[in-house]
């Protein structure tokens, strides 16, 4: 089972479509259940900033594919810690060790 993160984004939607067409088992990690339903595939609600949700999302997965991309019209600030998607991914995955 593949866990696809960023599945509702520009790149992630293409990956979801390709995996669906190839009949490859996967689930999408989404932050909003409404957007997950729009994908029309198996999904789980979670967030990289919530390690417990990552543990749940990764259960049964053998591969995690991240399509998370940072795009912002504003300059990088201390709020983003340089690269928020990368630091959030690290936090989420380190908090879910042992899944």
N, C-alpha and C positions, 0 to 999 in steps of 0.2 A: 504494500500500500504506500502510495506517495502522498505526502502532505504538501500542498501548494500554498505558499504564503504570498500575499499581494495579488490574490486571484481576481479581485475585482478591478484591478488597475489595468492600464493600457497593455502591458506585456503579459500580465497574468491571464487576462481574458483569452489571449491567443493560445496560451499553454493549456488552459482549461478546454478550449475548443479542440485542440489537437489530441489531448488525452482522451476526451470523450469520443472523438471519431475513431481513434485507434483502439477503443474499448480497453483502455488501461485503467486498473483500479486506482482511484485517488480520492482525496477529500480536500476541500478548500478551507483554509483558515480565513475567517472574515471577522471584522469587528462589529458588523451590523447584520443581524439575521435577515432583515428585509433584502439587503443586497445579496446575501447568500442565496436566498430563494430565487432571485433574479437570474442567478447563474444556471439553475436547473440541474445541479449535481449535488452529491453528498457534501455537506459542509459542517463545520463546527465553529462556534463563536468563541473568539479569544483575542488576546493582545499580547505582543511581546513584552509589554510592561507588566504583565500579570503572569508570573511563572507558573502558578497553579493551573491557569487556563492552557498554558503550553504543555504541561504534563498530560492533561486530558487530550489535547489535540494530537499529540504525538503517539498516544497509545495505539498499538497495532501498525504503526508506520515503520517502514524500513529505510525510507528515503525522505528527506525534506528538501524541497526546491523553493528557494526564495526568489521572488520576482519583485521584491520591494525596492522602490526607487525613490530617492529624495528629489522632489521638485519644489522649489519655493521662489516666489518673486522677490523675497526679501533677502538681505544679506545674512550670512550665517551669524548667529548670535550665540551667547553662552547657553541659552536655552536649548540649542540644538547640539551642544557638546561636540562641535566639529562635524560629526556625521551621525545624526540621531538614528537612522535606520540600522546602521551597523552596530552602534552601541546597544540599541534596543534588542536587536537580534541576539547579540552575545548574552545580554541579561536573560532573555527569554529562554535561550537554549541552555545556559549554564544552570538556570533555576530548575530545569526539567531533566537533569541527569538522572539516570536510573529508570527512565520510562521504558 
